[in-house]
Amino acid sequence: MSFAYMTSADFNQNPSKAKKAANERPLVITEHGEASYVLVRYSDFKDHWRKSKSLYDALNHSNSRFDDDFLADRTDFKRRHVQF
């Protein structure tokens, strides 16, 4: 995900420009060159940041790029010395 950046001084002078930028992608507001705040649309916030997911839900997502492409190598124990 890419971010847009704006200084806090620019944000204070032109908040409507900040809202327009946040419509496209999250807007990082910086103070003294360091990220301080992030402005996002409420719908994006609600859809992505407020939902808590279990690991199972995250990995079982229908659009996951990790669906059926993982094939583990078979393990061979013939050369291993096991002590009990």
Buried (B, 14 or more C-beta within 10 A) or exposed (E): EEEBEBBEEBBEEEEEEBEEBBEEBBBBBBEEEEEEEEBBBEEEEEEEEEEEEEEEEEEEEEEEEEEEEEEEEEEEEEEEEEEE
